[in-house]
Amino acid sequence: MTAHAHSGPSRPVLLGQNQYGKAENRVVRVVRDGATHHIKDLNVSVSLSGDMEEVHYSGSNANVLPTDTTKNTVYAFAKEYGIESAEQFGIHLARHFVTSQEPIHRARIRIEEYGWERIETAGDSTGGDQPRHSFVRKGQETRLTQITFDGDRWEVVSGLKDLVVMNTTDSEFWGYVKDKYTTLPEAYDRILATQVSGRWRFNWTADEQDMPDWETSYGQVKRHMLEAFAETYSLSLQQTLYQMGARIIDNRGEIDEVRFSLPNKHHFLVDLEPFGLKNDNEVYFAADRPYGLIEATILRDGCEAHIPVDLTNL
């Protein structure tokens, strides 16, 4: 009998890193506090890995928890545990998958959170138990978190994307390298605008440690980030980025690493001379592309970087 190439202890082709799960489970949780309602709106992606060689090699599903089950777990947990924060919800899920299924050694939960704010009506100011169940979707940014658990250590990386900010002055750009292809004039008063994509890693890694207050932390990180953007007299977007990250590290002891990806949303003065008009830093053309892309990691002294350089991995 001729031996098949895949029989025996050695295989000519080996399975590398692998994971599976259910992506983008949209869950909205409503808490009804009398006539006042509260909502949490999440997009939850679950990814599991562990002893999954056999399902790839032979198709045996003996170690496979169906992705449909992971979807059901997300909705059941929204009822059982509620959604205190995206981070806390992700921690509940990650712990469940790793501790309840022996073949699963690692769970990664990625969550996007969409913000809503209450629509205030005339009745709100008159007092009484007015119905308060109407909301308008916030458009400022999308909040993010990624929870990873291997049965022993936690890694929590939170952040945001699509936060668009602008300074209309207090920004310059000059003194740069010039070669035969350089045409950009030096700027001593320019608009600085960017669309912030940021991630920050918490130093909470074990259940024995005190867990951060996730909601307070997010609000404070965003505040320090925005204050640094507003208060930095900028000679380069790199300088502003560093100040944003340094302000977070300096003020939030629960965070050891921050990474930003900041596209420089260029605004060019329009030439109004042909129309006999003087443009005194008043009328700009907003260019959406090409854009300068400034990226960097800011670390607490003595800490190592773990956030992926390519933020699209998160």
C-alpha positions as CSV (number, residue, x, y, z in Angstrom):
1,M,0.0,0.0,0.0
2,T,1.4,3.3,-1.0
3,A,1.6,5.8,1.9
4,H,-0.1,9.1,1.4
5,A,2.0,12.3,1.6
6,H,0.0,13.5,4.7
7,S,0.3,10.2,6.7
8,G,2.8,9.7,9.5
9,P,4.1,12.1,12.2
10,S,5.6,14.6,9.8
11,R,3.5,16.7,7.4
12,P,4.9,18.5,4.3
13,V,2.5,21.3,4.9
14,L,1.8,22.7,8.3
15,L,-1.0,24.9,9.7
16,G,0.1,28.3,11.0
17,Q,-1.7,30.9,13.2
18,N,-5.5,30.5,12.9
19,Q,-8.6,31.9,14.6
20,Y,-12.3,31.9,14.0
21,G,-15.4,33.6,15.4
22,K,-18.4,35.8,14.6
23,A,-17.7,39.3,13.4
24,E,-19.9,42.4,13.8
25,N,-22.7,41.3,16.2
26,R,-24.8,44.4,16.5
27,V,-26.3,44.6,19.9
28,V,-28.3,47.5,21.5
29,R,-29.1,47.3,25.2
30,V,-31.9,49.4,26.6
31,V,-32.1,50.0,30.4
32,R,-35.6,51.2,31.4
33,D,-35.4,53.3,34.6
34,G,-39.0,54.3,34.9
35,A,-39.8,56.7,32.1
36,T,-36.1,57.4,31.6
37,H,-34.3,55.0,29.3
38,H,-30.6,54.5,28.8
39,I,-29.0,52.8,25.7
40,K,-25.7,51.2,24.9
41,D,-25.0,50.5,21.2
42,L,-22.2,48.1,20.3
43,N,-20.7,46.2,17.4
44,V,-19.0,43.1,18.8
45,S,-16.5,40.9,17.0
46,V,-15.4,37.6,18.7
47,S,-12.3,35.7,17.6
48,L,-11.2,32.5,19.2
49,S,-8.1,30.3,18.9
50,G,-6.7,27.2,20.5
51,D,-6.6,23.5,19.6
52,M,-8.0,23.8,16.2
53,E,-5.6,21.8,14.1
54,E,-7.9,18.9,13.5
55,V,-10.8,20.9,12.0
56,H,-8.4,22.3,9.5
57,Y,-6.6,19.0,8.7
58,S,-9.6,16.5,8.7
59,G,-12.7,18.7,9.1
60,S,-13.5,17.3,12.5
61,N,-15.6,19.8,14.4
62,A,-15.0,18.1,17.8
63,N,-13.3,21.2,19.3
64,V,-15.3,23.8,17.5
65,L,-17.8,26.0,19.3
66,P,-20.1,27.2,16.5
67,T,-19.8,30.8,15.5
68,D,-23.6,30.9,15.8
69,T,-23.2,30.1,19.5
70,T,-20.7,32.9,20.0
71,K,-23.3,35.3,18.4
72,N,-26.0,34.0,20.8
73,T,-23.6,34.4,23.8
74,V,-23.2,38.1,22.9
75,Y,-27.0,38.7,23.1
76,A,-27.5,36.6,26.2
77,F,-24.6,38.3,28.0
78,A,-26.2,41.7,27.1
79,K,-29.2,40.6,29.1
80,E,-27.4,38.7,31.9
81,Y,-24.6,41.2,32.7
82,G,-25.9,44.4,31.1
83,I,-23.4,46.6,29.3
84,E,-21.6,48.7,31.9
85,S,-18.9,49.7,29.4
86,A,-17.6,48.2,26.2
87,E,-14.5,47.1,28.1
88,Q,-16.3,45.4,30.9
89,F,-18.7,43.6,28.4
90,G,-15.7,42.4,26.4
91,I,-14.0,41.1,29.5
92,H,-17.1,39.1,30.5
93,L,-17.2,37.5,27.0
94,A,-13.4,36.8,26.8
95,R,-13.4,35.2,30.2
96,H,-16.4,33.0,29.3
97,F,-15.0,31.6,26.1
98,V,-11.6,30.8,27.5
99,T,-12.8,29.3,30.8
100,S,-15.8,27.4,29.5
101,Q,-14.3,25.7,26.5
102,E,-11.1,23.7,27.1
103,P,-9.9,23.7,23.5
104,I,-10.1,27.5,23.4
105,H,-6.9,29.1,24.8
106,R,-7.3,32.7,23.6
107,A,-10.2,35.0,23.0
108,R,-10.0,38.4,21.3
109,I,-13.1,40.7,21.5
110,R,-13.2,43.8,19.4
111,I,-15.9,46.3,20.1
112,E,-17.0,49.5,18.4
113,E,-19.3,51.7,20.5
114,Y,-21.7,54.2,18.9
115,G,-22.6,57.1,21.1
116,W,-26.1,58.5,21.6
117,E,-27.3,61.6,23.5
118,R,-30.7,62.3,24.9
119,I,-33.1,64.6,23.0
120,E,-34.1,67.3,25.5
121,T,-37.7,68.5,25.1
122,A,-39.6,71.4,26.6
123,G,-41.1,69.1,29.2
124,D,-37.6,68.3,30.6
125,S,-37.4,71.8,32.1
126,T,-40.8,71.8,33.7
127,G,-40.0,68.8,36.0
128,G,-42.2,65.9,36.6
129,D,-41.7,62.4,35.3
130,Q,-41.6,63.2,31.6
131,P,-40.9,60.4,29.2
132,R,-37.2,60.5,28.4
133,H,-36.7,57.8,25.7
134,S,-35.7,59.8,22.6
135,F,-32.1,59.9,21.4
136,V,-30.0,61.4,18.6
137,R,-26.9,59.6,17.4
138,K,-23.6,61.3,18.2
139,G,-21.5,61.9,15.2
140,Q,-18.2,63.0,16.8
141,E,-16.2,59.8,17.0
142,T,-16.5,56.0,17.3
143,R,-15.2,54.5,20.5
144,L,-13.2,51.3,20.3
145,T,-11.8,48.6,22.5
146,Q,-10.0,45.3,22.0
147,I,-9.9,42.8,24.9
148,T,-7.5,39.8,24.7
149,F,-7.4,37.0,27.2
150,D,-5.3,33.8,27.3
151,G,-6.6,32.4,30.5
152,D,-3.9,34.2,32.5
153,R,-3.1,37.6,31.2
154,W,-5.4,40.4,29.9
155,E,-4.6,43.0,27.4
156,V,-7.0,45.9,27.0
157,V,-6.4,48.4,24.2
158,S,-9.1,51.1,23.8
159,G,-9.3,54.1,21.5
160,L,-11.3,56.0,19.0
161,K,-11.5,56.8,15.3
162,D,-13.0,59.5,13.1
163,L,-12.6,62.4,15.6
164,V,-12.1,65.4,13.4
165,V,-10.4,68.5,14.9
166,M,-9.1,71.8,13.6
167,N,-7.0,74.8,14.8
168,T,-7.6,77.9,12.6
169,T,-4.3,79.5,13.8
170,D,-1.3,78.9,16.0
171,S,0.2,76.5,13.5
172,E,3.3,77.0,11.4
173,F,5.4,74.9,9.0
174,W,8.8,76.2,7.9
175,G,12.5,75.4,8.0
176,Y,12.0,72.0,6.3
177,V,14.4,70.3,3.8
178,K,14.2,71.8,0.3
179,D,15.4,70.1,-2.9
180,K,14.7,70.6,-6.6
181,Y,11.2,69.1,-6.3
182,T,10.1,71.3,-3.4
183,T,7.5,73.9,-4.3
184,L,5.7,74.3,-1.0
185,P,5.9,77.8,0.4
186,E,6.8,78.2,4.1
187,A,3.7,78.9,6.3
188,Y,3.8,81.1,9.4
189,D,0.1,80.9,10.0
190,R,-1.9,78.0,8.7
191,I,-4.9,75.8,9.5
192,L,-4.1,72.5,11.2
193,A,-6.7,69.9,10.9
194,T,-6.7,66.1,11.3
195,Q,-9.0,63.1,11.8
196,V,-7.7,61.4,14.9
197,S,-7.3,57.6,15.0
198,G,-5.9,56.7,18.4
199,R,-5.4,53.6,20.6
200,W,-4.1,53.4,24.2
201,R,-3.0,50.3,26.2
202,F,-3.9,49.9,29.8
203,N,-1.5,48.4,32.3
204,W,-4.2,46.3,33.9
205,T,-3.2,42.8,33.0
206,A,-4.3,40.5,35.8
207,D,-7.5,40.0,37.9
208,E,-5.5,40.6,41.1
209,Q,-5.0,44.3,40.0
210,D,-7.6,47.0,40.6
211,M,-9.6,47.4,37.4
212,P,-9.7,50.9,35.9
213,D,-13.0,52.8,35.7
214,W,-13.4,52.4,32.0
215,E,-16.0,55.1,31.4
216,T,-14.1,57.7,33.4
217,S,-10.9,56.8,31.8
218,Y,-12.3,57.2,28.3
219,G,-13.7,60.6,29.0
220,Q,-10.5,61.8,30.6
221,V,-8.3,60.5,27.9
222,K,-10.4,62.3,25.3
223,R,-10.3,65.5,27.3
224,H,-6.5,65.5,27.7
225,M,-6.1,64.7,24.0
226,L,-8.3,67.6,22.9
227,E,-6.8,70.0,25.4
228,A,-3.3,69.2,24.1
229,F,-4.4,69.7,20.5
230,A,-6.0,73.1,21.4
231,E,-3.2,74.4,23.6
232,T,-0.1,73.3,21.6
233,Y,1.4,76.1,19.4
234,S,2.3,73.8,16.6
235,L,5.4,74.0,14.4
236,S,4.6,70.5,13.0
237,L,1.8,68.0,13.3
238,Q,4.4,65.6,14.8
239,Q,4.9,68.0,17.7
240,T,1.1,68.2,18.3
241,L,0.8,64.4,18.1
242,Y,3.5,64.0,20.7
243,Q,1.9,66.5,23.1
244,M,-1.4,64.7,22.8
245,G,0.1,61.4,23.7
246,A,2.4,62.8,26.4
247,R,-0.6,64.6,28.1
248,I,-2.4,61.3,28.3
249,I,0.6,59.4,29.7
250,D,1.3,62.2,32.2
251,N,-2.3,62.4,33.5
252,R,-3.6,58.8,33.3
253,G,-1.6,56.4,35.4
254,E,-3.6,53.4,34.1
255,I,-2.2,53.9,30.5
256,D,1.3,52.9,29.5
257,E,1.2,53.3,25.7
258,V,-0.6,55.6,23.2
259,R,-0.5,55.3,19.4
260,F,-1.9,57.9,17.0
261,S,-2.5,57.9,13.2
262,L,-3.1,61.5,12.1
263,P,-3.8,62.4,8.5
264,N,-3.0,66.0,7.9
265,K,-6.1,67.4,6.3
266,H,-4.6,70.2,4.3
267,H,-6.3,73.5,3.8
268,F,-4.9,75.8,1.1
269,L,-5.4,79.5,0.8
270,V,-7.5,80.2,-2.4
271,D,-5.9,82.7,-4.8
272,L,-8.5,85.5,-5.0
273,E,-6.2,88.0,-6.8
274,P,-7.8,87.3,-10.2
275,F,-11.0,88.7,-8.8
276,G,-9.3,91.8,-7.3
277,L,-9.8,90.4,-3.8
278,K,-7.3,90.1,-0.9
279,N,-7.4,86.7,0.9
280,D,-6.2,87.5,4.4
281,N,-6.3,83.9,5.8
282,E,-10.1,83.8,5.3
283,V,-11.0,81.5,2.4
284,Y,-9.5,78.0,2.0
285,F,-9.7,75.0,-0.2
286,A,-10.1,71.8,1.9
287,A,-8.2,69.0,0.2
288,D,-9.2,65.5,1.1
289,R,-6.3,63.9,-0.7
290,P,-3.4,63.4,-1.0
291,Y,-2.9,63.9,2.7
292,G,0.2,63.8,4.9
293,L,0.0,60.9,7.3
294,I,1.7,61.3,10.6
295,E,1.9,58.3,13.0
296,A,3.8,57.6,16.2
297,T,3.7,55.7,19.5
298,I,4.2,57.5,22.8
299,L,5.3,55.3,25.8
300,R,5.7,55.6,29.5
301,D,9.4,55.4,30.4
302,G,10.4,51.8,30.9
303,C,7.4,50.3,29.0
304,E,7.5,48.4,25.7
305,A,5.3,49.0,22.7
306,H,2.6,46.4,22.0
307,I,0.0,48.3,19.9
308,P,0.4,47.3,16.2
309,V,2.1,49.9,14.1
310,D,-0.6,49.4,11.5
311,L,-3.8,50.5,13.3
312,T,-5.9,48.7,10.7
313,N,-4.9,45.5,12.6
314,L,-7.1,46.7,15.5
